[in-house]
Amino acid sequence: MTDTTQFNRPENRGNEPSGSGEEPRKTSTTKRGGGDPASRGRTTIADGVVEKIAGLAARDVLGVHAMGSGISRTFGAVRDRVPGSSKSSVTRGVKAEVGEVQTALDLEIVVDYGVSIADVARAVRENVISAVERMTGLEVVEVNIAVSDVKLPDEEEDEPEPRLQ
């Protein structure tokens, strides 16, 4: 009995000469799935993610005392004490509009008394844009800053006093 099974030999598909003395067949290799792995699929970034990044980056700037208006900080302090509260204090004073490739941000800040508001706003813009673009890959088209208050050295915090039970 003769074994006619051929192992590890390329098949002749009709486009190569047959017979002895033929050149080895040249094969091209193709990637599975085709294309760059980074282009296979879509990444979406929620508004809240950009808001957290921007809020943390803004708070890192010297001269920023707090984020948000006085009322939102007061309500936020109460909300932070409630277990399971939905909105984090990190995003207080930050609003983001996120598109597919761009984002725009609105920030509301409280500055410390004695600092240059223009310098603080410039530093906040630079820090926020750098952090958001680096972490998300989104282009930041604008960062609007509203200074809602100035923290005086002798002012007490706007935290509500705890109630006696």
URRABEL-V896399 format. One line per field, one symbol per residue. phi: phi as a letter, one per 40 degrees, with the letter a starting at -180 (. if undefined). burial: 1 if it has 9 or more other ideal C-beta (glycine too) atoms within 8 Angstrom, else 0. A space follows every 10 residues. Layout:
phi: ???
burial: ???
//
This chain:
phi: .bcbcbbfbc cccgbbcbhc gcccccbbbb ccgggcdccc hbbbbcdccc cccccccccc cchccabgcd cccccccccc cccgcccccc ccgbbbbbbc bbabbbbbbb bccgcccccc ccccdccccc cccccbgccc cabcbbccab cccccccccc ccccb
burial: 0000000000 0000000000 0000000000 0000000000 0000000011 1111111100 1011011111 0111011110 0000000000 1111010100 0111111111 1100100011 1011101111 1110010101 0010101100 1000000000 00000
//
